[in-house]
Amino acid sequence: MNKNYLDLKKFCLGVGADLFGVADINKIKKDFMLQPHILEKVDKAVCLGIRLSSSILEEITDAPTRLYSHHYRTVNAVLDQIALKAANYIQKKGFRALPIPASQLVDWQNQKAHLSHKRIGFLAGLGWIGRNNLLVNKNLGAQLRLVSILTDMPLKIDEPVKQDCAGCRLCIKVCPSQAIKESPSDFDHKKCFEKLKDFQKQHLVEQCICGVCVNVCKGRKN
């Protein structure tokens, strides 16, 4: 299993991923919005991440920009390409591989996708769920995007990291909707979503994104 893990990691990093981790999904796959007969055949998720451009994020102050909107779409597209390549690699080894889109809602009103990449990223040891309700990596902060591949390939499982945002509250201070609270569990999804829709109505961006808290969330160096 360790050889499979190391070989797959080398491949994924070689085709453009910045982060790689493997999660056991047996306890959470019941929550996925996928056909049960497909989920019965997979027990792991490979989670991959790409860092966002800090320079593009720095342009954001209190609202998303068109430059960030384009960058967001581009990074998602690249992640989907990397996931496809990783899935093909896994299939050529004789195992199942189901790449899940980096950003595709199946329930727009409730902002739900096929699965939660950040939840898988947490289980795969790529970071913790921050006060901003995003996956926060120690080195990259929330300045990243994720994609996942479900598989039955024998792989070493990574463990969640035992870290949190500690004393950092920058995201609370800058949140334009005041949706971010002291505890990640108190994040106000409704307030956040309403603000995203408001940005759309103002024709600032074409999709439901913000980026304000992402800009200030740069990880922990200790």
N, C-alpha and C positions, 0 to 999 in steps of 0.2 A: 504493500500500500504506500509506503514511504517513497518508493521509486516512482510510482504513478504520480504521486503528489509533486515531487520535485521536477519530473519531466513536464507535467502539465503547467506548473508554475513557470518554468523556463520558457515554454512555448508562449504562454499568455503575455508575459512581460516582453517577450521578443516581438510580439505583434502590436504592442502599444499600450498595454495595461500598466498602470502605476501601482495598483494595489491588487493583491490576490489573497483569497482566503476560502476555506471550505467549511460549511455548516451542516450539522445534522438537522434535517427538517422533519423528522418523524413526529415531533410533538406539535408542529405548527402548520403542517400542510393541509390540515382540515380547514384552515382559514383561507386557503388559496382559492381564487375564482377560476378553477380549472376542472376539467372532467375527472371524476373519481377514478375511473379505470386507468387514466394516465398516471395519476398520483400514486396509485398502488405499486407502480413499477419503478419508482424512484425514491431514494431515501437521503440524498445529499443535494446541496446546492453549492456550486462554485460561484463566488461573488467577486466581481472585478470592478476596479475603480479607476477613473481618470481624473487628474487634477484639473481644476478650472484655471483660467488665466487671471492671476491676481491683478494685472494691469487693467484688464477689462472690468473687473469688479470694482476697482478703485474709482471708476467713473460714476458709480452709483452713490447717491447721497441719501435721498428720502424716497426714491421711486426707481423702478427698473428703467433701463435704457434700451433703445433699439439695438445697440451694439451687443449688449448682454443677451438680449432675446435671440439674436442670430447665433451667438456663441453657444448658448444653451442648446439650441436645436442641433448645431454642428457636433457638439460633444456627444449628445445622445445618439446621433447617427453613427459616429465613430464607435461608440460602445456597442451598438447593435452589430456592426461589422466585426468587431473583435469577438463578440459572443458567438457569432456565426462561425468564425474560423475555429474557435475553441470547441464548439459543438461538433464540427466536422472532424476535428482532431480526435475527439473522444469516440465518435462513431467509427472511425477507421480502426480504432483499437478494439472494436467489438462491443461497445457499451452504448446504452441509451443516453441521449443528450437532447434536452429541450431548452433552447434559448428563449428567455422571456424579455420582451422589449424594455429598453431602459426607461421609456416614458410613454405609456399608452394606457389611458383611462378606459375602463369598461363600465364604470358608473360615474359619470361626470359630476352629477349633483353632489354626490357624497365623496368625490375625489378619491375613488378606489380603483386600483389597478389589479392585474391578475394576482399580484402578491406584493408584499412590502420589501423592496430591495434593502432599505435601511435596517429592517428587522433581521434580514438574513446577514447583512453586513455586520451587525452587532454580534450575532451568533458565530460568525466566521472570524471574529477577533479583529475586525478592521477599525473599530472605534466604539464609542458609547453614544447613547441617545442624549443629546444636549438639551439645555433649556429651550432652545429654538426648535425643538422637535425634529431635528435633523441628525444624521449620523455625523459625529465629530471624531475625526482622526487626530491622533497625537501630533503628527507633523503637518498635516494639511488643514486642520480644522474642519469646517463644513464646506471648504472650497473644493468640492469634488462631486462627481456623478457616479452612479453605480448601475451595474447590470448583473443578472444572474442566469446561470445555466443549471437546470435540474438534471440529475444523472444518477445512475446506479453503479458508476465506476468505483471500484475499491480505492478509497482515498483516505489519508490521514485527516482527522477532524481537528479543526482549530478551536481554541477556547476563547470565550468572551474576555475582553480586557477588564481589569478591575480599576477603572479610572472614571472620573467624571469632570465636570466643568470647574470644580473647586470654587475659588473665589471670583472667577470671571463672570461678569454680568453685563458685558458690553451689548449683547443682543437685546437685553431688556430695555436698555437706554435708547436704542435706535429704532426699535420696532414701530413702524408707522401705524399699526393697528392696535398696539398695546395687547397683543395676544400672548406674548411671552411672559411667563410668571417665574417665580422663584424655583418651583419644582417642575420638572419636565412633564409630570403627570397632570399638571394644571394648565397645560397649553390650551389656549382657546381656539380650537379648529374653526369654529364658526366665524369669529372675528377676522381670522387670517383669510379665510376664503372670501369673505365679503370685501375685504380690501383688494384681493387679487382681481375680483370681478370689477371693482371700481377702477383699477388701473386699466383694465381692458376697455371699459366704457369711455375712459379719457383718451383712448387710442394711443396710449403710451407703448403698449406691446400687444401682440396678437394672441398670446396664450396666457394662462394663469400662472404668472411667475412674479417674483418680487426681487430677491437678491440683496436686500438691505442688510439683513442679519448675516447673510453669507459673507458679505464684504468684510465685516468686522471679526468674524470667527476664524481665527488663524491657527488654532491648536495650542497645545501646551508644550513647552520646551523643557519641563522638569519632570 
